[in-house]
Amino acid sequence: MNKIKKVGYIKNMKKENSKIKKVVVKCDKFWMDEFEIDSDIFSDIYMEAATRAIEKRKNVEGFKLTAVLECWEKKHYNIPDKHFCYNTYFVMLNSGLYDKAEIFRNNFMAMFQIDLQQESMVGDSNEEEHEFQRPTSGSV
């Protein structure tokens, strides 16, 4: 009986103290998802949400991806300055899809002569706010 009370207490305490953010991830007109991310656990809630969106679809045949994924907190839907565009190549690496990320990168480079690995991880924002480590050439 004491264990049940303790578990309930911890669960209630966590709910009160956690900082759950509702984050929306959108891939152009193809799909859009919402995820609950705890900002006490993840330093970059947008990268985590984008990672979950790709992981959710990684085994779906023919799912579509664009070069960037747009992310925002649900409460900021109508505030474009609070929307962030994440480089899909880095999100795929964060998802553990190394081979697919390289194929995606090479296809994009062949079509547009732009190397996604050399581009910013997050739009024009300050990358210091985002803690993803950029891989060096050959490490992927």
N, CA, C and O atoms as CSV, one atom per row, in Angstrom:
chain,resi,resn,atom,element,x,y,z
A,1,MET,N,N,0.824,-1.193,0.000
A,1,MET,CA,C,0.000,0.000,0.000
A,1,MET,C,C,0.866,1.253,0.000
A,1,MET,O,O,0.535,2.231,-0.670
A,2,ASN,N,N,1.970,1.236,0.744
A,2,ASN,CA,C,2.859,2.387,0.770
A,2,ASN,C,C,3.474,2.654,-0.595
A,2,ASN,O,O,3.643,3.807,-0.991
A,3,LYS,N,N,3.811,1.585,-1.316
A,3,LYS,CA,C,4.406,1.774,-2.641
A,3,LYS,C,C,3.450,2.503,-3.573
A,3,LYS,O,O,3.861,3.385,-4.327
A,4,ILE,N,N,2.195,2.141,-3.521
A,4,ILE,CA,C,1.211,2.792,-4.388
A,4,ILE,C,C,1.120,4.275,-4.049
A,4,ILE,O,O,1.068,5.119,-4.944
A,5,LYS,N,N,1.102,4.589,-2.767
A,5,LYS,CA,C,1.050,5.997,-2.359
A,5,LYS,C,C,2.292,6.743,-2.819
A,5,LYS,O,O,2.186,7.869,-3.306
A,6,LYS,N,N,3.469,6.138,-2.675
A,6,LYS,CA,C,4.704,6.803,-3.091
A,6,LYS,C,C,4.718,7.041,-4.594
A,6,LYS,O,O,5.062,8.132,-5.049
A,7,VAL,N,N,4.348,6.028,-5.364
A,7,VAL,CA,C,4.321,6.171,-6.815
A,7,VAL,C,C,3.364,7.282,-7.212
A,7,VAL,O,O,3.689,8.117,-8.057
A,8,GLY,N,N,2.172,7.292,-6.597
A,8,GLY,CA,C,1.205,8.341,-6.880
A,8,GLY,C,C,1.742,9.711,-6.526
A,8,GLY,O,O,1.524,10.678,-7.257
A,9,TYR,N,N,2.442,9.798,-5.409
A,9,TYR,CA,C,3.017,11.070,-4.965
A,9,TYR,C,C,4.070,11.553,-5.950
A,9,TYR,O,O,4.072,12.720,-6.340
A,10,ILE,N,N,4.959,10.662,-6.349
A,10,ILE,CA,C,6.007,11.024,-7.305
A,10,ILE,C,C,5.383,11.432,-8.640
A,10,ILE,O,O,5.799,12.414,-9.254
A,11,LYS,N,N,4.405,10.686,-9.072
A,11,LYS,CA,C,3.750,11.006,-10.339
A,11,LYS,C,C,3.118,12.393,-10.280
A,11,LYS,O,O,3.284,13.185,-11.207
A,12,ASN,N,N,2.399,12.695,-9.206
A,12,ASN,CA,C,1.777,14.005,-9.067
A,12,ASN,C,C,2.824,15.105,-8.956
A,12,ASN,O,O,2.661,16.187,-9.519
A,13,MET,N,N,3.890,14.825,-8.234
A,13,MET,CA,C,4.947,15.807,-8.074
A,13,MET,C,C,5.593,16.114,-9.419
A,13,MET,O,O,5.866,17.274,-9.725
A,14,LYS,N,N,5.837,15.096,-10.211
A,14,LYS,CA,C,6.458,15.289,-11.518
A,14,LYS,C,C,5.555,16.126,-12.421
A,14,LYS,O,O,6.042,17.007,-13.130
A,15,LYS,N,N,4.279,15.870,-12.407
A,15,LYS,CA,C,3.351,16.644,-13.224
A,15,LYS,C,C,3.418,18.120,-12.878
A,15,LYS,O,O,3.424,18.977,-13.762
A,16,GLU,N,N,3.470,18.413,-11.577
A,16,GLU,CA,C,3.485,19.803,-11.140
A,16,GLU,C,C,4.792,20.492,-11.498
A,16,GLU,O,O,4.792,21.677,-11.835
A,17,ASN,N,N,5.905,19.772,-11.431
A,17,ASN,CA,C,7.211,20.381,-11.617
A,17,ASN,C,C,7.741,20.279,-13.044
A,17,ASN,O,O,8.665,21.011,-13.397
A,18,SER,N,N,7.201,19.416,-13.855
A,18,SER,CA,C,7.735,19.259,-15.200
A,18,SER,C,C,7.292,20.424,-16.074
A,18,SER,O,O,6.284,21.078,-15.809
A,19,LYS,N,N,8.063,20.660,-17.108
A,19,LYS,CA,C,7.772,21.748,-18.034
A,19,LYS,C,C,7.461,21.156,-19.407
A,19,LYS,O,O,8.273,21.228,-20.329
A,20,ILE,N,N,6.287,20.579,-19.522
A,20,ILE,CA,C,5.862,19.962,-20.770
A,20,ILE,C,C,5.463,21.054,-21.758
A,20,ILE,O,O,4.641,21.918,-21.451
A,21,LYS,N,N,6.055,21.000,-22.945
A,21,LYS,CA,C,5.733,21.950,-24.014
A,21,LYS,C,C,5.087,21.169,-25.147
A,21,LYS,O,O,5.541,20.078,-25.492
A,22,LYS,N,N,4.040,21.719,-25.722
A,22,LYS,CA,C,3.418,21.123,-26.905
A,22,LYS,C,C,4.092,21.736,-28.120
A,22,LYS,O,O,3.999,22.939,-28.364
A,23,VAL,N,N,4.778,20.878,-28.884
A,23,VAL,CA,C,5.543,21.334,-30.040
A,23,VAL,C,C,4.947,20.729,-31.301
A,23,VAL,O,O,4.660,19.534,-31.360
A,24,VAL,N,N,4.767,21.571,-32.301
A,24,VAL,CA,C,4.233,21.146,-33.589
A,24,VAL,C,C,5.384,21.046,-34.582
A,24,VAL,O,O,6.253,21.917,-34.625
A,25,VAL,N,N,5.386,19.985,-35.376
A,25,VAL,CA,C,6.370,19.785,-36.434
A,25,VAL,C,C,5.604,19.660,-37.739
A,25,VAL,O,O,4.669,18.868,-37.854
A,26,LYS,N,N,6.015,20.457,-38.723
A,26,LYS,CA,C,5.324,20.449,-40.017
A,26,LYS,C,C,6.327,20.231,-41.136
A,26,LYS,O,O,7.396,20.841,-41.168
A,27,CYS,N,N,5.959,19.352,-42.046
A,27,CYS,CA,C,6.768,19.091,-43.237
A,27,CYS,C,C,5.963,19.558,-44.454
A,27,CYS,O,O,5.233,18.786,-45.076
A,28,ASP,N,N,6.121,20.848,-44.770
A,28,ASP,CA,C,5.429,21.481,-45.889
A,28,ASP,C,C,3.944,21.131,-45.853
A,28,ASP,O,O,3.301,21.276,-44.813
A,29,LYS,N,N,3.400,20.675,-46.965
A,29,LYS,CA,C,1.973,20.319,-47.019
A,29,LYS,C,C,1.755,18.818,-46.808
A,29,LYS,O,O,0.620,18.345,-46.867
A,30,PHE,N,N,2.833,18.066,-46.563
A,30,PHE,CA,C,2.741,16.612,-46.512
A,30,PHE,C,C,2.207,16.065,-45.191
A,30,PHE,O,O,1.360,15.173,-45.187
A,31,TRP,N,N,2.695,16.593,-44.079
A,31,TRP,CA,C,2.229,16.107,-42.783
A,31,TRP,C,C,2.551,17.122,-41.688
A,31,TRP,O,O,3.402,17.996,-41.849
A,32,MET,N,N,1.841,16.978,-40.571
A,32,MET,CA,C,2.053,17.835,-39.410
A,32,MET,C,C,1.701,17.011,-38.166
A,32,MET,O,O,0.695,16.302,-38.147
A,33,ASP,N,N,2.542,17.112,-37.130
A,33,ASP,CA,C,2.338,16.371,-35.893
A,33,ASP,C,C,2.551,17.268,-34.693
A,33,ASP,O,O,3.187,18.317,-34.782
A,34,GLU,N,N,2.007,16.837,-33.571
A,34,GLU,CA,C,2.195,17.541,-32.305
A,34,GLU,C,C,2.763,16.558,-31.290
A,34,GLU,O,O,2.317,15.414,-31.195
A,35,PHE,N,N,3.760,17.025,-30.531
A,35,PHE,CA,C,4.400,16.191,-29.517
A,35,PHE,C,C,4.505,16.966,-28.213
A,35,PHE,O,O,4.651,18.188,-28.214
A,36,GLU,N,N,4.429,16.245,-27.105
A,36,GLU,CA,C,4.646,16.831,-25.791
A,36,GLU,C,C,6.087,16.541,-25.392
A,36,GLU,O,O,6.496,15.384,-25.291
A,37,ILE,N,N,6.852,17.609,-25.166
A,37,ILE,CA,C,8.272,17.489,-24.863
A,37,ILE,C,C,8.549,18.164,-23.524
A,37,ILE,O,O,8.102,19.286,-23.282
A,38,ASP,N,N,9.281,17.484,-22.664
A,38,ASP,CA,C,9.638,18.031,-21.353
A,38,ASP,C,C,10.926,18.841,-21.500
A,38,ASP,O,O,11.989,18.288,-21.782
A,39,SER,N,N,10.818,20.147,-21.308
A,39,SER,CA,C,11.979,21.022,-21.479
A,39,SER,C,C,13.001,20.870,-20.349
A,39,SER,O,O,14.117,21.376,-20.462
A,40,ASP,N,N,12.641,20.186,-19.271
A,40,ASP,CA,C,13.616,19.890,-18.222
A,40,ASP,C,C,14.531,18.735,-18.643
A,40,ASP,O,O,15.648,18.609,-18.140
A,41,ILE,N,N,14.061,17.907,-19.552
A,41,ILE,CA,C,14.841,16.751,-20.007
A,41,ILE,C,C,15.602,17.076,-21.293
A,41,ILE,O,O,16.761,16.687,-21.439
A,42,PHE,N,N,14.964,17.780,-22.220
A,42,PHE,CA,C,15.557,18.050,-23.531
A,42,PHE,C,C,15.921,19.525,-23.652
A,42,PHE,O,O,15.071,20.397,-23.473
A,43,SER,N,N,17.179,19.798,-23.955
A,43,SER,CA,C,17.638,21.182,-24.068
A,43,SER,C,C,17.106,21.851,-25.330
A,43,SER,O,O,16.960,23.072,-25.370
A,44,ASP,N,N,16.818,21.064,-26.353
A,44,ASP,CA,C,16.276,21.603,-27.607
A,44,ASP,C,C,14.969,20.873,-27.898
A,44,ASP,O,O,14.966,19.804,-28.508
A,45,ILE,N,N,13.876,21.453,-27.463
A,45,ILE,CA,C,12.572,20.791,-27.592
A,45,ILE,C,C,12.150,20.641,-29.048
A,45,ILE,O,O,11.409,19.718,-29.388
A,46,TYR,N,N,12.616,21.542,-29.912
A,46,TYR,CA,C,12.235,21.484,-31.327
A,46,TYR,C,C,12.958,20.347,-32.036
A,46,TYR,O,O,12.358,19.626,-32.833
A,47,MET,N,N,14.243,20.185,-31.748
A,47,MET,CA,C,14.993,19.064,-32.337
A,47,MET,C,C,14.406,17.743,-31.858
A,47,MET,O,O,14.294,16.799,-32.640
A,48,GLU,N,N,14.031,17.661,-30.591
A,48,GLU,CA,C,13.454,16.423,-30.073
A,48,GLU,C,C,12.121,16.117,-30.751
A,48,GLU,O,O,11.861,14.970,-31.116
A,49,ALA,N,N,11.286,17.122,-30.922
A,49,ALA,CA,C,9.990,16.913,-31.583
A,49,ALA,C,C,10.187,16.504,-33.038
A,49,ALA,O,O,9.514,15.593,-33.523
A,50,ALA,N,N,11.104,17.170,-33.738
A,50,ALA,CA,C,11.378,16.827,-35.138
A,50,ALA,C,C,11.926,15.404,-35.244
A,50,ALA,O,O,11.577,14.670,-36.169
A,51,THR,N,N,12.774,15.019,-34.310
A,51,THR,CA,C,13.331,13.669,-34.274
A,51,THR,C,C,12.209,12.643,-34.089
A,51,THR,O,O,12.175,11.623,-34.779
A,52,ARG,N,N,11.312,12.911,-33.177
A,52,ARG,CA,C,10.185,11.994,-32.953
A,52,ARG,C,C,9.301,11.897,-34.193
A,52,ARG,O,O,8.789,10.822,-34.506
A,53,ALA,N,N,9.121,12.996,-34.889
A,53,ALA,CA,C,8.287,12.980,-36.102
A,53,ALA,C,C,8.898,12.069,-37.167
A,53,ALA,O,O,8.187,11.304,-37.820
A,54,ILE,N,N,10.211,12.156,-37.337
A,54,ILE,CA,C,10.874,11.287,-38.317
A,54,ILE,C,C,10.866,9.838,-37.843
A,54,ILE,O,O,10.613,8.929,-38.635
A,55,GLU,N,N,11.140,9.616,-36.568
A,55,GLU,CA,C,11.132,8.251,-36.035
A,55,GLU,C,C,9.762,7.607,-36.188
A,55,GLU,O,O,9.660,6.402,-36.421
A,56,LYS,N,N,8.726,8.395,-36.057
A,56,LYS,CA,C,7.356,7.894,-36.200
A,56,LYS,C,C,7.106,7.369,-37.614
A,56,LYS,O,O,6.319,6.442,-37.805
A,57,ARG,N,N,7.776,7.962,-38.600
A,57,ARG,CA,C,7.523,7.629,-39.999
A,57,ARG,C,C,8.621,6.788,-40.652
A,57,ARG,O,O,8.460,6.369,-41.798
A,58,LYS,N,N,9.708,6.535,-39.969
A,58,LYS,CA,C,10.873,5.941,-40.634
A,58,LYS,C,C,10.601,4.598,-41.302
A,58,LYS,O,O,11.317,4.228,-42.233
A,59,ASN,N,N,9.601,3.866,-40.862
A,59,ASN,CA,C,9.293,2.579,-41.480
A,59,ASN,C,C,8.072,2.626,-42.391
A,59,ASN,O,O,7.617,1.594,-42.886
A,60,VAL,N,N,7.547,3.823,-42.607
A,60,VAL,CA,C,6.385,3.984,-43.486
A,60,VAL,C,C,6.889,4.131,-44.916
A,60,VAL,O,O,7.669,5.033,-45.225
A,61,GLU,N,N,6.442,3.250,-45.766
A,61,GLU,CA,C,6.896,3.276,-47.152
A,61,GLU,C,C,6.437,4.545,-47.853
A,61,GLU,O,O,5.259,4.899,-47.810
A,62,GLY,N,N,7.374,5.224,-48.496
A,62,GLY,CA,C,7.052,6.399,-49.305
A,62,GLY,C,C,6.724,7.658,-48.530
A,62,GLY,O,O,6.127,8.578,-49.088
A,63,PHE,N,N,7.099,7.729,-47.244
A,63,PHE,CA,C,6.787,8.970,-46.533
A,63,PHE,C,C,7.662,10.094,-47.079
A,63,PHE,O,O,8.789,9.858,-47.514
A,64,LYS,N,N,7.147,11.294,-47.055
A,64,LYS,CA,C,7.809,12.424,-47.696
A,64,LYS,C,C,8.542,13.290,-46.679
A,64,LYS,O,O,8.092,13.487,-45.550
A,65,LEU,N,N,9.695,13.801,-47.125
A,65,LEU,CA,C,10.490,14.740,-46.339
A,65,LEU,C,C,10.921,15.889,-47.236
A,65,LEU,O,O,11.153,15.707,-48.431
A,66,THR,N,N,11.024,17.059,-46.653
A,66,THR,CA,C,11.579,18.216,-47.350
A,66,THR,C,C,12.908,18.562,-46.675
A,66,THR,O,O,13.260,17.967,-45.657
A,67,ALA,N,N,13.639,19.516,-47.234
A,67,ALA,CA,C,14.956,19.875,-46.707
A,67,ALA,C,C,14.874,20.458,-45.300
A,67,ALA,O,O,15.831,20.357,-44.532
A,68,VAL,N,N,13.737,21.069,-44.957
A,68,VAL,CA,C,13.578,21.636,-43.616
A,68,VAL,C,C,12.253,21.195,-43.012
A,68,VAL,O,O,11.277,20.941,-43.717
A,69,LEU,N,N,12.249,21.112,-41.696
A,69,LEU,CA,C,11.038,20.836,-40.929
A,69,LEU,C,C,10.751,22.078,-40.092
A,69,LEU,O,O,11.628,22.570,-39.383
A,70,GLU,N,N,9.540,22.574,-40.173
A,70,GLU,CA,C,9.152,23.760,-39.418
A,70,GLU,C,C,8.637,23.325,-38.048
A,70,GLU,O,O,7.791,22.436,-37.950
A,71,CYS,N,N,9.154,23.960,-36.986
A,71,CYS,CA,C,8.788,23.595,-35.617
A,71,CYS,C,C,8.413,24.846,-34.832
A,71,CYS,O,O,9.013,25.909,-34.990
A,72,TRP,N,N,7.394,24.685,-33.977
A,72,TRP,CA,C,7.001,25.779,-33.103
A,72,TRP,C,C,6.221,25.234,-31.923
A,72,TRP,O,O,5.672,24.133,-31.976
A,73,GLU,N,N,6.179,26.026,-30.851
A,73,GLU,CA,C,5.308,25.669,-29.732
A,73,GLU,C,C,3.882,25.933,-30.179
A,73,GLU,O,O,3.602,26.930,-30.844
A,74,LYS,N,N,2.990,25.035,-29.810
A,74,LYS,CA,C,1.598,25.134,-30.252
A,74,LYS,C,C,0.998,26.507,-29.926
A,74,LYS,O,O,0.220,27.051,-30.710
A,75,LYS,N,N,1.357,27.052,-28.783
A,75,LYS,CA,C,0.810,28.350,-28.385
A,75,LYS,C,C,1.298,29.491,-29.281
A,75,LYS,O,O,0.741,30.588,-29.242
A,76,HIS,N,N,2.332,29.240,-30.084
A,76,HIS,CA,C,2.880,30.260,-30.979
A,76,HIS,C,C,2.474,30.056,-32.435
A,76,HIS,O,O,3.154,30.536,-33.342
A,77,TYR,N,N,1.385,29.356,-32.659
A,77,TYR,CA,C,0.926,29.055,-34.023
A,77,TYR,C,C,0.854,30.305,-34.903
A,77,TYR,O,O,1.271,30.267,-36.061
A,78,ASN,N,N,0.339,31.393,-34.376
A,78,ASN,CA,C,0.146,32.614,-35.158
A,78,ASN,C,C,1.288,33.622,-35.024
A,78,ASN,O,O,1.135,34.787,-35.389
A,79,ILE,N,N,2.422,33.177,-34.507
A,79,ILE,CA,C,3.579,34.077,-34.340
A,79,ILE,C,C,4.739,33.512,-35.164
A,79,ILE,O,O,5.545,32.742,-34.642
A,80,PRO,N,N,4.834,33.882,-36.432
A,80,PRO,CA,C,5.872,33.320,-37.317
A,80,PRO,C,C,7.300,33.493,-36.802
A,80,PRO,O,O,8.158,32.661,-37.097
A,81,ASP,N,N,7.575,34.551,-36.041
A,81,ASP,CA,C,8.924,34.756,-35.505
A,81,ASP,C,C,9.308,33.698,-34.480
A,81,ASP,O,O,10.481,33.578,-34.126
A,82,LYS,N,N,8.347,32.941,-34.005
A,82,LYS,CA,C,8.607,31.879,-33.026
A,82,LYS,C,C,8.592,30.495,-33.679
A,82,LYS,O,O,8.551,29.478,-32.986
A,83,HIS,N,N,8.624,30.461,-35.015
A,83,HIS,CA,C,8.717,29.204,-35.769
A,83,HIS,C,C,10.174,29.019,-36.183
A,83,HIS,O,O,10.843,29.976,-36.573
A,84,PHE,N,N,10.657,27.786,-36.094
A,84,PHE,CA,C,12.047,27.496,-36.435
A,84,PHE,C,C,12.103,26.421,-37.506
A,84,PHE,O,O,11.364,25.438,-37.453
A,85,CYS,N,N,12.986,26.614,-38.480
A,85,CYS,CA,C,13.161,25.625,-39.550
A,85,CYS,C,C,14.419,24.814,-39.267
A,85,CYS,O,O,15.519,25.358,-39.175
A,86,TYR,N,N,14.238,23.508,-39.130
A,86,TYR,CA,C,15.348,22.603,-38.845
A,86,TYR,C,C,15.776,21.856,-40.102
A,86,TYR,O,O,14.944,21.345,-40.852
A,87,ASN,N,N,17.063,21.804,-40.313
A,87,ASN,CA,C,17.673,21.085,-41.423
A,87,ASN,C,C,17.380,19.585,-41.230
A,87,ASN,O,O,17.829,18.978,-40.258
A,88,THR,N,N,16.638,19.012,-42.147
A,88,THR,CA,C,16.208,17.617,-42.037
A,88,THR,C,C,17.388,16.647,-41.981
A,88,THR,O,O,17.299,15.599,-41.342
A,89,TYR,N,N,18.476,16.988,-42.636
A,89,TYR,CA,C,19.671,16.133,-42.604
A,89,TYR,C,C,20.114,15.896,-41.152
A,89,TYR,O,O,20.373,14.758,-40.760
A,90,PHE,N,N,20.201,16.974,-40.354
A,90,PHE,CA,C,20.642,16.841,-38.962
A,90,PHE,C,C,19.600,16.132,-38.101
A,90,PHE,O,O,19.949,15.414,-37.164
A,91,VAL,N,N,18.339,16.333,-38.416
A,91,VAL,CA,C,17.290,15.632,-37.675
A,91,VAL,C,C,17.381,14.130,-37.953
A,91,VAL,O,O,17.205,13.320,-37.043
A,92,MET,N,N,17.652,13.761,-39.189
A,92,MET,CA,C,17.803,12.337,-39.533
A,92,MET,C,C,19.000,11.731,-38.799
A,92,MET,O,O,18.929,10.599,-38.321
A,93,LEU,N,N,20.103,12.488,-38.710
A,93,LEU,CA,C,21.264,11.998,-37.954
A,93,LEU,C,C,20.893,11.801,-36.487
A,93,LEU,O,O,21.270,10.802,-35.874
A,94,ASN,N,N,20.158,12.751,-35.931
A,94,ASN,CA,C,19.729,12.654,-34.535
A,94,ASN,C,C,18.796,11.457,-34.323
A,94,ASN,O,O,18.724,10.903,-33.226
A,95,SER,N,N,18.090,11.068,-35.377
A,95,SER,CA,C,17.192,9.909,-35.315
A,95,SER,C,C,17.929,8.590,-35.502
A,95,SER,O,O,17.327,7.521,-35.398
A,96,GLY,N,N,19.217,8.658,-35.774
A,96,GLY,CA,C,20.000,7.441,-35.977
A,96,GLY,C,C,19.895,6.890,-37.390
A,96,GLY,O,O,20.284,5.750,-37.640
A,97,LEU,N,N,19.381,7.673,-38.301
A,97,LEU,CA,C,19.218,7.233,-39.697
A,97,LEU,C,C,20.402,7.722,-40.536
A,97,LEU,O,O,20.228,8.483,-41.488
A,98,TYR,N,N,21.587,7.282,-40.176
A,98,TYR,CA,C,22.811,7.789,-40.785
A,98,TYR,C,C,22.872,7.532,-42.294
A,98,TYR,O,O,23.160,8.449,-43.063
A,99,ASP,N,N,22.608,6.314,-42.714
A,99,ASP,CA,C,22.671,5.986,-44.141
A,99,ASP,C,C,21.619,6.753,-44.932
A,99,ASP,O,O,21.910,7.283,-46.004
A,100,LYS,N,N,20.411,6.813,-44.412
A,100,LYS,CA,C,19.338,7.542,-45.103
A,100,LYS,C,C,19.631,9.039,-45.139
A,100,LYS,O,O,19.296,9.718,-46.109
A,101,ALA,N,N,20.255,9.548,-44.082
A,101,ALA,CA,C,20.622,10.968,-44.053
A,101,ALA,C,C,21.632,11.273,-45.156
A,101,ALA,O,O,21.539,12.305,-45.821
A,102,GLU,N,N,22.584,10.385,-45.344
A,102,GLU,CA,C,23.590,10.597,-46.395
A,102,GLU,C,C,22.976,10.492,-47.792
A,102,GLU,O,O,23.339,11.249,-48.692
A,103,ILE,N,N,22.064,9.570,-47.967
A,103,ILE,CA,C,21.362,9.453,-49.258
A,103,ILE,C,C,20.562,10.728,-49.508
A,103,ILE,O,O,20.601,11.282,-50.606
A,104,PHE,N,N,19.844,11.188,-48.499
A,104,PHE,CA,C,19.058,12.424,-48.585
A,104,PHE,C,C,19.973,13.601,-48.946
A,104,PHE,O,O,19.662,14.390,-49.838
A,105,ARG,N,N,21.089,13.704,-48.247
A,105,ARG,CA,C,22.068,14.777,-48.493
A,105,ARG,C,C,22.606,14.721,-49.922
A,105,ARG,O,O,22.655,15.742,-50.607
A,106,ASN,N,N,23.010,13.530,-50.374
A,106,ASN,CA,C,23.565,13.385,-51.723
A,106,ASN,C,C,22.541,13.690,-52.806
A,106,ASN,O,O,22.867,14.321,-53.812
A,107,ASN,N,N,21.308,13.245,-52.607
A,107,ASN,CA,C,20.246,13.551,-53.581
A,107,ASN,C,C,19.974,15.049,-53.643
A,107,ASN,O,O,19.793,15.612,-54.722
A,108,PHE,N,N,19.946,15.683,-52.486
A,108,PHE,CA,C,19.695,17.130,-52.441
A,108,PHE,C,C,20.842,17.885,-53.108
A,108,PHE,O,O,20.622,18.858,-53.828
A,109,MET,N,N,22.066,17.426,-52.861
A,109,MET,CA,C,23.235,18.062,-53.473
A,109,MET,C,C,23.212,17.901,-54.994
A,109,MET,O,O,23.547,18.834,-55.723
A,110,ALA,N,N,22.822,16.734,-55.465
A,110,ALA,CA,C,22.759,16.493,-56.913
A,110,ALA,C,C,21.697,17.375,-57.583
A,110,ALA,O,O,21.887,17.842,-58.706
A,111,MET,N,N,20.590,17.594,-56.889
A,111,MET,CA,C,19.501,18.385,-57.475
A,111,MET,C,C,19.732,19.893,-57.362
A,111,MET,O,O,19.391,20.636,-58.282
A,112,PHE,N,N,20.305,20.354,-56.249
A,112,PHE,CA,C,20.372,21.798,-55.997
A,112,PHE,C,C,21.783,22.341,-55.776
A,112,PHE,O,O,21.951,23.541,-55.558
A,113,GLN,N,N,22.804,21.474,-55.830
A,113,GLN,CA,C,24.196,21.865,-55.587
A,113,GLN,C,C,24.365,22.552,-54.222
A,113,GLN,O,O,25.163,23.477,-54.077
A,114,ILE,N,N,23.610,22.087,-53.241
A,114,ILE,CA,C,23.707,22.586,-51.872
A,114,ILE,C,C,23.970,21.393,-50.958
A,114,ILE,O,O,23.226,20.412,-50.969
A,115,ASP,N,N,25.032,21.490,-50.171
A,115,ASP,CA,C,25.381,20.422,-49.239
A,115,ASP,C,C,24.719,20.700,-47.891
A,115,ASP,O,O,25.126,21.619,-47.180
A,116,LEU,N,N,23.714,19.923,-47.541
A,116,LEU,CA,C,22.977,20.131,-46.297
A,116,LEU,C,C,23.862,20.006,-45.060
A,116,LEU,O,O,23.567,20.601,-44.024
A,117,GLN,N,N,24.943,19.237,-45.161
A,117,GLN,CA,C,25.861,19.092,-44.029
A,117,GLN,C,C,26.573,20.410,-43.729
A,117,GLN,O,O,26.949,20.664,-42.584
A,118,GLN,N,N,26.759,21.243,-44.742
A,118,GLN,CA,C,27.442,22.519,-44.563
A,118,GLN,C,C,26.481,23.650,-44.192
A,118,GLN,O,O,26.913,24.749,-43.846
A,119,GLU,N,N,25.200,23.379,-44.265
A,119,GLU,CA,C,24.194,24.397,-43.942
A,119,GLU,C,C,23.913,24.419,-42.444
A,119,GLU,O,O,24.269,23.493,-41.716
A,120,SER,N,N,23.280,25.473,-42.010
A,120,SER,CA,C,22.918,25.636,-40.604
A,120,SER,C,C,21.940,24.546,-40.172
A,120,SER,O,O,21.123,24.084,-40.968
A,121,MET,N,N,22.029,24.142,-38.916
A,121,MET,CA,C,21.088,23.161,-38.396
A,121,MET,C,C,19.701,23.787,-38.232
A,121,MET,O,O,18.682,23.129,-38.439
A,122,VAL,N,N,19.681,25.073,-37.855
A,122,VAL,CA,C,18.419,25.768,-37.610
A,122,VAL,C,C,18.415,27.079,-38.362
A,122,VAL,O,O,19.200,27.976,-38.055
A,123,GLY,N,N,17.546,27.199,-39.337
A,123,GLY,CA,C,17.328,28.441,-40.079
A,123,GLY,C,C,18.384,29.504,-39.894
A,123,GLY,O,O,19.578,29.227,-40.011
A,124,ASP,N,N,17.951,30.722,-39.605
A,124,ASP,CA,C,18.866,31.839,-39.387
A,124,ASP,C,C,19.033,32.157,-37.915
A,124,ASP,O,O,19.544,33.219,-37.560
A,125,SER,N,N,18.604,31.243,-37.054
A,125,SER,CA,C,18.657,31.524,-35.618
A,125,SER,C,C,20.069,31.366,-35.080
A,125,SER,O,O,20.980,30.957,-35.800
A,126,ASN,N,N,20.236,31.689,-33.826
A,126,ASN,CA,C,21.510,31.567,-33.149
A,126,ASN,C,C,21.733,30.100,-32.785
A,126,ASN,O,O,21.034,29.567,-31.924
A,127,GLU,N,N,22.687,29.451,-33.422
A,127,GLU,CA,C,22.922,28.022,-33.190
A,127,GLU,C,C,23.422,27.720,-31.785
A,127,GLU,O,O,23.367,26.567,-31.357
A,128,GLU,N,N,23.913,28.727,-31.045
A,128,GLU,CA,C,24.391,28.474,-29.694
A,128,GLU,C,C,23.259,28.005,-28.787
A,128,GLU,O,O,23.506,27.335,-27.784
A,129,GLU,N,N,22.017,28.352,-29.132
A,129,GLU,CA,C,20.874,27.917,-28.334
A,129,GLU,C,C,20.591,26.432,-28.526
A,129,GLU,O,O,19.902,25.822,-27.708
A,130,HIS,N,N,21.110,25.852,-29.587
A,130,HIS,CA,C,20.830,24.473,-29.941
A,130,HIS,C,C,22.105,23.666,-29.776
A,130,HIS,O,O,23.150,24.032,-30.315
A,131,GLU,N,N,22.022,22.564,-29.030
A,131,GLU,CA,C,23.230,21.857,-28.606
A,131,GLU,C,C,23.603,20.653,-29.462
A,131,GLU,O,O,24.439,19.852,-29.045
A,132,PHE,N,N,23.014,20.498,-30.643
A,132,PHE,CA,C,23.373,19.374,-31.499
A,132,PHE,C,C,24.795,19.555,-31.989
A,132,PHE,O,O,25.164,20.652,-32.409
A,133,GLN,N,N,25.600,18.509,-31.944
A,133,GLN,CA,C,26.971,18.572,-32.399
A,133,GLN,C,C,27.045,18.286,-33.897
A,133,GLN,O,O,26.642,17.216,-34.352
A,134,ARG,N,N,27.560,19.246,-34.655
A,134,ARG,CA,C,27.719,19.080,-36.094
A,134,ARG,C,C,28.783,18.010,-36.343
A,134,ARG,O,O,29.893,18.121,-35.824
A,135,PRO,N,N,28.465,16.977,-37.128
A,135,PRO,CA,C,29.457,15.935,-37.405
A,135,PRO,C,C,30.550,16.488,-38.313
A,135,PRO,O,O,30.299,17.376,-39.128
A,136,THR,N,N,31.760,15.960,-38.169
A,136,THR,CA,C,32.839,16.353,-39.060
A,136,THR,C,C,32.786,15.456,-40.282
A,136,THR,O,O,32.178,14.386,-40.239
A,137,SER,N,N,33.405,15.871,-41.357
A,137,SER,CA,C,33.423,15.077,-42.580
A,137,SER,C,C,33.960,13.683,-42.296
A,137,SER,O,O,34.977,13.521,-41.622
A,138,GLY,N,N,33.278,12.697,-42.810
A,138,GLY,CA,C,33.721,11.317,-42.659
A,138,GLY,C,C,33.279,10.644,-41.366
A,138,GLY,O,O,33.487,9.443,-41.193
A,139,SER,N,N,32.672,11.401,-40.456
A,139,SER,CA,C,32.290,10.776,-39.189
A,139,SER,C,C,30.906,10.131,-39.261
A,139,SER,O,O,30.501,9.412,-38.347
A,140,VAL,N,N,30.194,10.389,-40.337
A,140,VAL,CA,C,28.842,9.845,-40.458
A,140,VAL,C,C,28.899,8.511,-41.158
A,140,VAL,O,O,27.864,7.877,-41.364
